[in-house]
Amino acid sequence: MAKQQTPARPYHHGSLPDALLQAAETVLRRDGLRGLTLRAIAREAGVSHTAPQHHFGDTAGVLSELAASGHRRLAAAMSDHAHGMPHGKAHSKATARGYIDFAVDNPDLFRLMSRNELLDPERPSLVEARRMSARGLAGVFDPAPHEASATDDVFAELSASQAVAMTAVWAYVHGLASLLIDNRLTRLAAADDAFRDPHELVDAVIEQTEILPSGGSVLAADGKR
């Protein structure tokens, strides 16, 4: 008879919420969003089926905390890619690559982060994590709109032209990431045998697209306004 595995310890030292979130992400990667239930999370973590509800309240609570973790990691990915670069084209492109690489590495989590109807948008941890990723995204906008503190709403003080620019930039990087992880670029990448894979195509798009500051056009292919 196979030896029965016991849950990892030490849950009683306060690590159970983190263990539950790790279990939730494991279930999400393996079974998709439809399989991500409180019972499935508890089963994966090896704890009572009531444990997720006790710590997070309901399914929306778990999903919101998982999405918050995703936003913090997205912010870190953008920051790591652009670390040490002065604001400018190279910084903007590196930040965009960080955004897209995070999506490629975490496609299910990336999709969950955009499913507002499944989340609690007022949950403090999610609100703050979204601010973190927004500040990271502001690095794509050259120059950054303003230096935000940990409690500022990055978008609150934008002018109308900056809001247009930020929307265009966000759509740009998020659209590229979504097309890539949804496998929508395979045939385009194969055109004329120019690219080894869709990721190389996206990298070429980033390299050839200039992200401009506010005023006039926001994006200009090949540097043309």
MARBA-3410 file (N, C-alpha, C, O; in Angstrom, 1 decimal):
225
0.8,-1.2,0.0,0.0,0.0,0.0,0.9,1.2,0.0,1.8,1.3,0.8 ~ 0.5,2.2,-0.8,1.3,3.4,-0.9,1.2,4.2,0.4,0.1,4.3,1.0 ~ 2.3,4.8,0.7,2.3,5.6,2.0,1.5,6.9,1.8,1.7,7.6,0.8 ~ 0.6,7.2,2.7,-0.2,8.3,2.6,0.6,9.6,2.9,1.3,9.6,3.9 ~ 0.5,10.6,2.0,1.2,11.8,2.2,0.5,12.7,3.2,-0.8,12.8,3.2
1.2,13.4,4.0,0.6,14.3,5.0,0.8,15.8,4.5,1.8,16.0,3.8 ~ -0.1,16.7,4.9,0.1,18.1,4.5,1.4,18.7,5.0,1.9,18.3,6.0 ~ 1.9,19.6,4.2,3.1,20.3,4.6,2.9,21.1,5.9,1.7,21.6,6.1 ~ 3.9,21.3,6.7,3.8,22.1,7.9,4.8,23.3,7.7,5.7,23.2,6.9 ~ 4.7,24.3,8.5,3.9,24.5,9.7,2.7,25.4,9.5,2.9,26.6,9.5
1.6,24.9,9.2,0.4,25.7,9.0,0.1,26.5,10.2,-0.4,27.7,10.1 ~ 0.3,26.0,11.4,-0.1,26.7,12.6,0.8,27.9,12.9,0.5,28.6,13.8 ~ 1.8,28.1,12.1,2.7,29.3,12.3,2.2,30.4,11.4,2.9,31.4,11.3 ~ 1.1,30.3,10.7,0.6,31.4,9.9,0.8,31.3,8.4,0.5,32.2,7.7 ~ 1.3,30.1,7.9,1.6,30.0,6.5,0.5,29.4,5.7,0.6,29.3,4.5
-0.6,29.1,6.4,-1.7,28.4,5.6,-2.3,29.3,4.5,-2.5,28.8,3.5 ~ -2.5,30.6,4.8,-3.0,31.4,3.7,-2.1,31.4,2.4,-2.6,31.3,1.3 ~ -0.8,31.5,2.6,0.1,31.4,1.5,0.0,30.0,0.8,0.1,29.9,-0.4 ~ -0.1,29.0,1.7,-0.2,27.6,1.1,-1.4,27.4,0.3,-1.4,26.8,-0.7 ~ -2.5,28.0,0.8,-3.8,28.0,0.0,-3.7,28.7,-1.3,-4.3,28.2,-2.3
-3.0,29.8,-1.3,-2.9,30.6,-2.6,-2.0,29.8,-3.6,-2.2,29.8,-4.8 ~ -0.9,29.2,-3.0,-0.1,28.3,-3.9,-0.9,27.2,-4.5,-0.8,26.8,-5.6 ~ -1.7,26.6,-3.6,-2.6,25.5,-4.1,-3.6,26.0,-5.1,-3.8,25.3,-6.1 ~ -4.1,27.1,-4.9,-5.1,27.7,-5.9,-4.4,27.9,-7.2,-5.0,27.6,-8.2 ~ -3.2,28.4,-7.2,-2.5,28.6,-8.5,-2.2,27.3,-9.2,-2.3,27.2,-10.4
-1.9,26.3,-8.4,-1.6,24.9,-8.9,-2.9,24.4,-9.6,-2.8,23.9,-10.7 ~ -4.0,24.5,-8.9,-5.3,24.1,-9.5,-5.6,24.9,-10.8,-6.1,24.3,-11.8 ~ -5.4,26.2,-10.7,-5.7,27.0,-11.9,-4.8,26.6,-13.1,-5.4,26.5,-14.2 ~ -3.6,26.3,-12.9,-2.7,25.9,-14.0,-3.1,24.5,-14.5,-3.1,24.3,-15.7 ~ -3.5,23.7,-13.6,-3.8,22.3,-14.0,-5.2,22.1,-14.6,-5.4,21.4,-15.6
-6.2,22.7,-13.9,-7.6,22.5,-14.2,-8.3,23.7,-14.9,-9.5,23.6,-15.3 ~ -7.7,24.8,-14.9,-8.3,26.0,-15.5,-9.2,26.6,-14.5,-9.4,26.1,-13.4 ~ -9.8,27.7,-14.9,-10.7,28.5,-14.0,-11.9,27.7,-13.6,-12.4,27.9,-12.4 ~ -12.5,26.9,-14.4,-13.7,26.1,-14.1,-13.4,25.1,-12.9,-14.3,24.8,-12.2 ~ -12.2,24.7,-12.9,-11.8,23.7,-11.8,-11.4,24.3,-10.5,-11.1,23.6,-9.5
-11.3,25.7,-10.5,-10.8,26.4,-9.3,-11.9,26.6,-8.3,-12.5,27.7,-8.3 ~ -12.2,25.6,-7.5,-13.2,25.7,-6.4,-12.6,25.7,-5.1,-11.4,25.3,-4.9 ~ -13.3,26.1,-4.0,-12.8,26.1,-2.7,-12.4,24.6,-2.3,-11.4,24.4,-1.6 ~ -13.2,23.7,-2.6,-12.9,22.3,-2.3,-11.7,21.8,-3.0,-10.8,21.1,-2.4 ~ -11.5,22.2,-4.3,-10.3,21.7,-5.0,-9.1,22.3,-4.4,-8.0,21.7,-4.4
-9.2,23.6,-4.0,-8.0,24.3,-3.4,-7.6,23.6,-2.1,-6.5,23.3,-1.8 ~ -8.6,23.3,-1.3,-8.4,22.7,0.0,-7.8,21.3,-0.2,-6.9,20.8,0.5 ~ -8.3,20.5,-1.2,-7.8,19.2,-1.5,-6.4,19.3,-1.9,-5.5,18.5,-1.5 ~ -6.0,20.2,-2.7,-4.7,20.4,-3.2,-3.7,20.7,-2.1,-2.6,20.3,-2.0 ~ -4.2,21.6,-1.1,-3.4,21.9,0.0,-3.3,20.9,1.1,-2.5,20.9,2.0
-4.2,19.9,1.0,-4.3,18.9,2.0,-4.8,19.3,3.4,-4.4,18.9,4.4 ~ -5.8,20.2,3.3,-6.4,20.7,4.5,-7.9,20.6,4.5,-8.5,20.1,3.5 ~ -8.6,20.9,5.6,-10.1,20.9,5.6,-10.7,21.7,4.5,-10.2,22.7,4.1 ~ -11.8,21.2,4.0,-12.5,21.9,3.0,-13.0,23.3,3.4,-13.4,24.1,2.5 ~ -13.1,23.5,4.7,-13.5,24.8,5.2,-12.4,25.9,5.3,-12.6,27.0,5.5
-11.1,25.4,5.2,-10.0,26.3,5.4,-10.0,27.5,4.5,-9.8,28.6,4.9 ~ -10.2,27.3,3.1,-10.2,28.5,2.3,-11.2,29.5,2.6,-11.0,30.7,2.6 ~ -12.4,29.0,3.0,-13.5,30.0,3.3,-13.2,30.7,4.6,-13.5,31.9,4.8 ~ -12.5,30.0,5.5,-12.2,30.6,6.8,-11.2,31.8,6.6,-11.3,32.8,7.3 ~ -10.2,31.6,5.7,-9.2,32.6,5.5,-9.6,33.7,4.5,-9.1,34.8,4.6
-10.4,33.3,3.5,-10.6,34.3,2.4,-12.1,34.6,2.2,-12.4,35.5,1.4 ~ -13.0,34.0,2.9,-14.4,34.3,2.9,-15.2,33.6,1.9,-16.2,32.9,2.3 ~ -14.9,33.7,0.6,-15.6,33.0,-0.4,-14.7,32.8,-1.6,-13.5,33.2,-1.6 ~ -15.2,32.3,-2.7,-14.4,32.1,-3.9,-13.9,33.4,-4.5,-12.7,33.4,-4.9 ~ -14.7,34.4,-4.5,-14.2,35.7,-4.9,-13.1,36.2,-4.1,-12.2,36.9,-4.6
-13.1,35.9,-2.8,-12.0,36.3,-2.0,-10.7,35.6,-2.4,-9.6,36.3,-2.4 ~ -10.8,34.3,-2.6,-9.6,33.6,-3.0,-9.1,34.1,-4.4,-7.9,34.3,-4.5 ~ -10.0,34.2,-5.3,-9.6,34.7,-6.6,-9.0,36.1,-6.6,-8.0,36.4,-7.3 ~ -9.5,36.9,-5.7,-9.0,38.3,-5.6,-7.6,38.3,-5.0,-6.8,39.1,-5.5 ~ -7.4,37.5,-4.0,-6.0,37.4,-3.5,-5.0,36.8,-4.5,-3.9,37.2,-4.5
-5.5,35.9,-5.3,-4.6,35.3,-6.3,-4.3,36.3,-7.4,-3.2,36.4,-7.8 ~ -5.3,37.1,-7.8,-5.1,38.1,-8.7,-4.2,39.2,-8.2,-3.4,39.7,-8.9 ~ -4.3,39.5,-6.9,-3.4,40.5,-6.3,-2.0,40.0,-6.3,-1.1,40.8,-6.6 ~ -1.8,38.7,-6.1,-0.5,38.2,-6.2,0.1,38.3,-7.6,1.2,38.6,-7.8 ~ -0.8,38.1,-8.6,-0.4,38.3,-10.0,0.0,39.7,-10.3,1.0,39.9,-11.0
-0.7,40.7,-9.8,-0.4,42.1,-10.1,0.9,42.4,-9.5,1.7,43.2,-10.1 ~ 1.2,41.9,-8.3,2.5,42.2,-7.6,3.6,41.6,-8.4,4.7,42.2,-8.6 ~ 3.4,40.4,-8.9,4.5,39.7,-9.7,4.6,40.4,-11.1,5.7,40.5,-11.6 ~ 3.5,40.9,-11.7,3.6,41.6,-12.9,4.4,42.9,-12.7,5.3,43.2,-13.6 ~ 4.2,43.6,-11.7,4.9,44.8,-11.4,6.4,44.5,-11.2,7.3,45.2,-11.7
6.7,43.4,-10.5,8.1,43.0,-10.4,8.8,42.6,-11.7,9.9,42.9,-11.9 ~ 8.0,41.9,-12.6,8.6,41.5,-13.9,8.9,42.8,-14.7,10.0,42.8,-15.3 ~ 8.0,43.8,-14.7,8.3,45.0,-15.5,9.5,45.7,-14.9,10.3,46.2,-15.7 ~ 9.6,45.8,-13.6,10.7,46.5,-12.9,12.0,45.8,-13.2,13.0,46.4,-13.5 ~ 12.0,44.4,-13.1,13.2,43.7,-13.3,13.8,43.9,-14.8,15.0,44.0,-15.0
12.8,43.9,-15.7,13.3,44.0,-17.1,13.9,45.4,-17.4,14.8,45.5,-18.2 ~ 13.3,46.4,-16.7,13.8,47.8,-17.0,14.8,48.3,-16.0,15.1,49.5,-16.0 ~ 15.2,47.5,-15.1,16.1,47.9,-14.0,17.3,48.6,-14.5,18.0,48.1,-15.3 ~ 17.6,49.8,-13.9,18.8,50.5,-14.2,18.8,51.3,-15.5,19.7,52.0,-15.8 ~ 17.7,51.3,-16.2,17.6,52.0,-17.5,17.0,53.4,-17.2,16.0,53.5,-16.5
17.6,54.4,-17.8,16.9,55.8,-17.7,15.7,55.8,-18.6,15.5,55.0,-19.5 ~ 14.7,56.7,-18.2,13.5,56.8,-19.0,13.8,57.1,-20.4,14.6,58.0,-20.7 ~ 13.2,56.4,-21.3,13.4,56.6,-22.7,12.9,55.4,-23.5,12.2,54.5,-22.9 ~ 13.3,55.3,-24.7,12.8,54.2,-25.6,13.2,52.8,-25.0,12.3,51.9,-25.0 ~ 14.4,52.6,-24.7,14.9,51.3,-24.2,14.2,50.9,-22.9,13.8,49.7,-22.8
13.9,51.9,-22.0,13.2,51.6,-20.8,11.8,51.2,-21.1,11.2,50.2,-20.5 ~ 11.1,51.9,-22.0,9.7,51.6,-22.4,9.6,50.2,-23.0,8.7,49.5,-22.7 ~ 10.5,49.9,-23.9,10.5,48.6,-24.6,10.8,47.5,-23.6,10.1,46.4,-23.7 ~ 11.7,47.7,-22.7,12.0,46.7,-21.7,10.8,46.4,-20.8,10.5,45.3,-20.4 ~ 10.1,47.5,-20.4,9.0,47.4,-19.5,7.9,46.6,-20.2,7.2,45.7,-19.7
7.7,46.9,-21.5,6.7,46.2,-22.3,7.0,44.7,-22.4,6.1,43.8,-22.3 ~ 8.3,44.4,-22.6,8.7,43.0,-22.6,8.5,42.3,-21.3,8.1,41.1,-21.3 ~ 8.7,43.0,-20.2,8.4,42.4,-18.9,6.9,42.1,-18.7,6.6,41.0,-18.2 ~ 6.1,43.0,-19.2,4.6,42.7,-19.1,4.3,41.5,-19.9,3.5,40.6,-19.4 ~ 4.8,41.4,-21.1,4.4,40.3,-22.0,5.0,39.0,-21.5,4.4,37.9,-21.6
6.3,39.0,-21.0,6.9,37.8,-20.5,6.2,37.2,-19.3,6.0,36.0,-19.2 ~ 5.7,38.1,-18.5,4.9,37.7,-17.3,3.6,36.9,-17.8,3.3,35.8,-17.3 ~ 3.0,37.5,-18.8,1.8,36.8,-19.4,2.1,35.4,-20.0,1.3,34.5,-19.8 ~ 3.2,35.4,-20.7,3.6,34.1,-21.3,3.9,33.0,-20.2,3.6,31.9,-20.4 ~ 4.6,33.5,-19.1,4.9,32.5,-18.1,3.7,32.1,-17.2,3.8,31.1,-16.6
2.7,33.0,-17.2,1.6,32.8,-16.3,0.2,33.0,-17.0,-0.5,33.9,-16.6 ~ -0.1,32.3,-18.1,-1.2,32.7,-18.9,-2.6,32.6,-18.2,-3.4,33.5,-18.3 ~ -2.8,31.5,-17.4,-4.0,31.4,-16.7,-4.2,32.5,-15.6,-5.3,33.1,-15.5 ~ -3.2,32.8,-14.9,-3.2,33.8,-13.9,-3.4,35.2,-14.6,-4.2,36.0,-14.1 ~ -2.7,35.4,-15.7,-2.9,36.7,-16.4,-4.3,36.9,-16.9,-4.9,38.0,-16.7
-5.0,35.8,-17.3,-6.4,35.9,-17.8,-7.3,36.2,-16.5,-8.2,37.0,-16.6 ~ -7.0,35.5,-15.4,-7.8,35.8,-14.2,-7.7,37.2,-13.8,-8.7,37.8,-13.3 ~ -6.6,37.8,-13.9,-6.4,39.2,-13.4,-7.3,40.2,-14.1,-7.5,41.3,-13.6 ~ -7.8,39.8,-15.3,-8.7,40.7,-16.1,-10.2,40.3,-15.9,-11.0,41.0,-16.5 ~ -10.5,39.3,-15.2,-11.8,38.8,-15.1,-12.5,39.5,-13.9,-12.7,38.9,-12.8
-12.8,40.8,-14.1,-13.4,41.6,-13.0,-14.6,41.1,-12.4,-14.9,41.3,-11.2 ~ -15.5,40.4,-13.2,-16.7,39.9,-12.7,-16.5,38.8,-11.7,-17.5,38.4,-11.0 ~ -15.3,38.2,-11.6,-15.1,37.1,-10.7,-14.4,37.6,-9.4,-14.2,36.8,-8.5 ~ -14.0,38.9,-9.4,-13.1,39.4,-8.3,-13.9,40.4,-7.5,-15.0,40.8,-7.8 ~ -13.3,40.7,-6.3,-13.9,41.7,-5.5,-13.0,43.0,-5.7,-11.9,43.1,-5.0
-13.4,43.9,-6.5,-12.6,45.1,-6.8,-12.3,46.0,-5.6,-11.4,46.8,-5.7 ~ -13.1,45.9,-4.5,-12.8,46.7,-3.4,-11.9,46.1,-2.3,-11.6,46.7,-1.3 ~ -11.5,44.9,-2.6,-10.6,44.2,-1.6,-9.3,44.9,-1.5,-8.6,45.1,-2.5 ~ -8.9,45.4,-0.3,-7.7,46.2,-0.2,-6.5,45.7,-0.8,-5.7,46.4,-1.5 ~ -6.2,44.4,-0.7,-5.0,43.8,-1.2,-5.0,43.9,-2.7,-3.9,44.1,-3.4
-6.1,43.7,-3.4,-6.2,43.8,-4.8,-6.1,45.2,-5.3,-5.4,45.5,-6.3 ~ -6.7,46.2,-4.6,-6.6,47.6,-4.9,-5.2,48.0,-4.9,-4.7,48.7,-5.9 ~ -4.4,47.7,-3.9,-3.0,48.1,-3.8,-2.2,47.4,-4.8,-1.3,48.0,-5.4 ~ -2.4,46.1,-5.1,-1.6,45.4,-6.1,-1.8,45.9,-7.4,-0.9,46.0,-8.2 ~ -3.1,46.3,-7.8,-3.3,47.0,-9.1,-2.6,48.3,-9.2,-2.2,48.7,-10.3
-2.5,49.0,-8.1,-1.8,50.3,-8.1,-0.3,50.0,-8.4,0.4,50.7,-9.1 ~ 0.2,48.9,-7.8,1.6,48.6,-8.1,1.9,48.3,-9.6,2.8,48.7,-10.1 ~ 1.0,47.5,-10.2,1.2,47.1,-11.6,0.9,48.3,-12.5,1.5,48.5,-13.5 ~ 0.0,49.2,-12.0,-0.2,50.5,-12.8,1.0,51.4,-12.8,1.4,52.0,-13.8 ~ 1.7,51.4,-11.6,2.9,52.2,-11.5,4.0,51.6,-12.4,4.8,52.3,-13.1
4.0,50.3,-12.5,5.0,49.6,-13.4,4.6,49.9,-14.9,5.5,50.2,-15.6 ~ 3.4,49.9,-15.2,2.9,50.2,-16.6,3.3,51.6,-16.9,3.5,51.9,-18.1 ~ 3.2,52.5,-16.0,3.5,53.9,-16.2,5.0,54.0,-16.8,5.3,55.0,-17.4 ~ 5.8,53.1,-16.5,7.2,53.1,-17.0,7.2,52.9,-18.5,8.2,53.3,-19.2 ~ 6.1,52.3,-19.1,6.1,52.2,-20.6,5.8,53.6,-21.2,6.2,53.9,-22.3
5.1,54.4,-20.4,4.7,55.8,-20.9,5.8,56.7,-20.7,6.2,56.9,-19.5 ~ 6.4,57.2,-21.7,7.7,58.0,-21.6,7.4,59.4,-21.8,7.1,59.8,-23.0 ~ 7.6,60.3,-20.8,8.0,60.0,-19.5,6.9,59.5,-18.6,5.7,59.6,-19.0 ~ 7.2,58.9,-17.4,6.1,58.5,-16.5,5.3,59.7,-16.1,5.8,60.8,-15.9 ~ 3.9,59.5,-16.0,3.0,60.6,-15.7,3.4,61.4,-14.4,3.4,62.6,-14.5
3.7,60.7,-13.3,4.1,61.4,-12.1,4.7,60.3,-11.2,4.3,59.1,-11.4 ~ 5.4,60.7,-10.2,6.0,59.7,-9.3,4.9,59.5,-8.2,4.6,60.4,-7.4 ~ 4.3,58.3,-8.2,3.2,58.0,-7.3,3.8,57.4,-6.0,4.7,56.6,-6.0 ~ 3.1,57.7,-4.9,3.4,57.1,-3.6,2.7,55.8,-3.6,1.9,55.4,-4.5 ~ 2.9,55.0,-2.5,2.3,53.7,-2.4,0.8,53.7,-2.3,0.2,52.7,-2.6
0.3,54.9,-1.9,-1.2,55.0,-1.8,-1.9,55.8,-2.9,-3.1,55.9,-2.9 ~ -1.1,56.3,-3.8,-1.7,57.2,-4.8,-2.3,56.3,-5.9,-1.9,55.2,-6.1 ~ -3.4,56.9,-6.5,-4.0,56.3,-7.7,-3.2,56.8,-8.9,-3.2,58.0,-9.2 ~ -2.5,56.0,-9.6,-1.6,56.4,-10.6,-2.3,57.2,-11.7,-1.8,58.1,-12.3 ~ -3.6,56.8,-12.0,-4.3,57.4,-13.1,-5.1,58.6,-12.7,-5.6,59.3,-13.5
-5.2,58.9,-11.4,-6.1,60.0,-10.9,-5.7,61.4,-11.4,-6.6,62.2,-11.7 ~ -4.4,61.7,-11.5,-4.0,63.0,-11.9,-3.6,63.2,-13.3,-3.1,64.2,-13.7 ~ -4.0,62.2,-14.2,-3.6,62.3,-15.6,-4.5,63.4,-16.3,-5.7,63.5,-16.0 ~ -3.9,64.1,-17.2,-4.6,65.0,-18.1,-5.3,64.1,-19.1,-5.1,62.9,-19.2 ~ -6.2,64.7,-19.9,-7.0,64.0,-20.9,-6.0,63.4,-21.9,-6.2,62.2,-22.3
-5.0,64.1,-22.3,-4.1,63.6,-23.3,-3.3,62.5,-22.8,-3.0,61.5,-23.5 ~ -2.9,62.6,-21.5,-2.1,61.5,-20.9,-3.0,60.2,-20.7,-2.5,59.1,-20.9 ~ -4.3,60.5,-20.4,-5.2,59.3,-20.3,-5.3,58.6,-21.6,-5.4,57.4,-21.6 ~ -5.4,59.3,-22.7,-5.5,58.7,-24.0,-4.2,57.9,-24.3,-4.2,56.8,-24.8 ~ -3.0,58.6,-24.0,-1.8,57.9,-24.2,-1.6,56.6,-23.4,-1.2,55.6,-23.9
-2.0,56.7,-22.1,-1.9,55.5,-21.2,-2.8,54.4,-21.7,-2.4,53.2,-21.7 ~ -4.0,54.8,-22.2,-5.0,53.8,-22.7,-4.4,53.1,-23.9,-4.5,51.8,-24.0 ~ -3.8,53.8,-24.8,-3.2,53.3,-26.0,-2.0,52.3,-25.6,-1.9,51.3,-26.2 ~ -1.2,52.8,-24.7,-0.1,52.0,-24.3,-0.5,50.7,-23.6,0.0,49.6,-23.9 ~ -1.5,50.8,-22.8,-2.0,49.6,-22.1,-2.6,48.6,-23.1,-2.4,47.4,-23.0
-3.4,49.2,-24.0,-4.0,48.3,-25.0,-2.9,47.6,-25.9,-3.0,46.5,-26.3 ~ -1.9,48.4,-26.1,-0.7,47.9,-26.9,-0.1,46.6,-26.3,0.0,45.6,-26.9 ~ 0.4,46.8,-25.0,1.1,45.7,-24.4,0.1,44.6,-24.0,0.5,43.4,-24.1 ~ -1.1,44.9,-23.5,-2.0,43.9,-23.1,-2.5,43.1,-24.4,-2.7,41.9,-24.3 ~ -2.7,43.8,-25.5,-3.2,43.1,-26.7,-2.1,42.2,-27.2,-2.5,41.1,-27.6
-0.9,42.6,-27.2,0.2,41.7,-27.7,0.3,40.5,-26.8,0.4,39.4,-27.3 ~ 0.2,40.7,-25.5,0.3,39.6,-24.6,-0.9,38.6,-24.8,-0.7,37.4,-24.8 ~ -2.1,39.1,-24.9,-3.3,38.3,-25.1,-3.2,37.5,-26.4,-3.5,36.3,-26.4 ~ -2.8,38.2,-27.5,-2.7,37.5,-28.8,-1.6,36.3,-28.7,-1.8,35.3,-29.3 ~ -0.6,36.6,-27.9,0.5,35.6,-27.8,0.0,34.4,-27.0,0.2,33.3,-27.5
-0.6,34.6,-25.8,-0.9,33.5,-25.0,-2.2,32.7,-25.5,-2.4,31.6,-25.1 ~ -3.0,33.4,-26.3,-4.1,32.7,-26.9,-3.8,32.1,-28.3,-4.7,31.6,-29.0 ~ -2.5,32.0,-28.6,-2.0,31.3,-29.8,-2.7,31.9,-31.1,-3.1,31.1,-32.0 ~ -2.8,33.2,-31.2,-3.4,33.8,-32.3,-2.4,34.3,-33.4,-2.8,34.8,-34.4 ~ -1.1,34.1,-33.1,-0.1,34.7,-34.0,0.7,33.6,-34.7,1.7,34.0,-35.4
0.3,32.4,-34.6,1.2,31.3,-35.1,1.3,31.4,-36.6,2.4,31.3,-37.2 ~ 0.2,31.7,-37.3,0.2,31.8,-38.8,0.9,33.0,-39.2,1.7,33.0,-40.2 ~ 0.8,34.1,-38.5,1.5,35.4,-38.9,3.0,35.2,-38.7,3.7,35.7,-39.5 ~ 3.4,34.5,-37.6,4.8,34.3,-37.4,5.4,33.4,-38.5,6.6,33.6,-38.8 ~ 4.6,32.5,-39.1,5.1,31.6,-40.1,5.2,32.3,-41.5,5.8,31.7,-42.4
4.7,33.5,-41.6,4.7,34.2,-42.9,6.1,34.4,-43.4,6.9,35.0,-42.7 ~ 6.4,34.0,-44.6,7.7,34.2,-45.2,8.9,33.6,-44.4,10.0,34.0,-44.7 ~ 8.6,32.7,-43.5,9.6,32.1,-42.6,10.5,33.2,-42.0,11.7,33.0,-41.7 ~ 9.9,34.3,-41.6,10.7,35.4,-41.1,11.0,35.3,-39.6,12.0,35.8,-39.1 ~ 10.1,34.5,-38.9,10.3,34.4,-37.4,10.3,33.0,-37.0,9.6,32.1,-37.6
11.0,32.7,-36.0,11.1,31.3,-35.5,9.8,30.9,-34.8,9.4,29.7,-34.8 ~ 9.2,31.8,-34.1,8.0,31.5,-33.4,7.2,32.8,-33.1,7.7,33.9,-33.4 ~ 6.0,32.7,-32.6,5.2,33.9,-32.3,5.9,34.9,-31.4,5.7,36.1,-31.5 ~ 6.6,34.4,-30.4,7.3,35.2,-29.4,8.3,36.1,-30.1,8.4,37.3,-29.8 ~ 9.0,35.6,-31.1,10.0,36.4,-31.8,9.2,37.5,-32.7,9.8,38.6,-32.8
8.1,37.2,-33.2,7.3,38.1,-33.9,6.9,39.3,-33.0,7.0,40.5,-33.4 ~ 6.4,39.0,-31.8,6.0,40.0,-30.8,7.2,40.9,-30.4,7.1,42.1,-30.3 ~ 8.3,40.2,-30.3,9.6,41.0,-29.9,9.9,42.0,-31.0,10.4,43.1,-30.8 ~ 9.7,41.5,-32.3,10.0,42.4,-33.4,9.0,43.6,-33.4,9.4,44.7,-33.8 ~ 7.8,43.3,-33.1,6.7,44.4,-33.0,7.2,45.4,-32.0,7.1,46.6,-32.2
7.6,45.0,-30.8,8.0,45.9,-29.8,9.2,46.7,-30.2,9.3,47.9,-30.0 ~ 10.1,46.1,-30.9,11.4,46.7,-31.3,11.1,47.8,-32.4,11.7,48.8,-32.5 ~ 10.1,47.5,-33.3,9.8,48.4,-34.4,8.7,49.4,-34.1,8.5,50.3,-34.9 ~ 8.1,49.4,-32.9,7.1,50.3,-32.6,7.5,51.3,-31.5,8.0,50.9,-30.4 ~ 7.5,52.6,-31.8,7.9,53.6,-30.9,6.7,54.0,-30.0,5.7,54.3,-30.5
7.0,54.0,-28.7,5.9,54.4,-27.8,6.2,55.9,-27.4,7.3,56.2,-26.8 ~ 5.3,56.8,-27.8,5.6,58.2,-27.8,5.0,58.8,-26.5,4.0,58.3,-26.0 ~ 5.6,60.0,-26.0,5.0,60.7,-24.9,3.6,61.3,-25.4,3.3,61.3,-26.5 ~ 2.9,61.9,-24.4,1.6,62.5,-24.7,1.7,63.7,-25.7,2.8,64.3,-25.8 ~ 0.6,63.9,-26.4,0.6,64.9,-27.4,0.8,64.3,-28.7,1.9,63.6,-29.0
-0.1,64.4,-29.6,0.0,63.8,-30.9,-0.3,62.3,-30.8,-1.0,61.8,-29.9 ~ 0.3,61.6,-31.8,0.1,60.1,-31.8,0.8,59.5,-30.6,1.8,60.0,-30.1 ~ 0.3,58.4,-30.2,1.0,57.6,-29.1,1.9,56.6,-29.6,3.0,56.4,-29.1 ~ 1.4,55.8,-30.6,2.3,54.8,-31.2,2.6,55.1,-32.7,1.7,55.6,-33.4 ~ 3.8,54.9,-33.1,4.1,55.1,-34.5,5.1,54.0,-34.9,6.2,53.9,-34.4
4.6,53.2,-35.9,5.4,52.2,-36.4,6.6,52.8,-37.1,6.5,53.8,-37.8 ~ 7.8,52.1,-36.9,9.0,52.5,-37.5,9.4,54.0,-37.2,10.1,54.6,-38.0 ~ 8.9,54.5,-36.1,9.3,55.8,-35.7,8.6,57.0,-36.4,9.0,58.1,-36.2 ~ 7.6,56.7,-37.2,6.9,57.7,-38.0,5.7,58.2,-37.2,4.9,57.5,-36.7 ~ 5.6,59.6,-37.1,4.4,60.1,-36.4,3.3,60.4,-37.4,2.3,60.9,-37.1
END
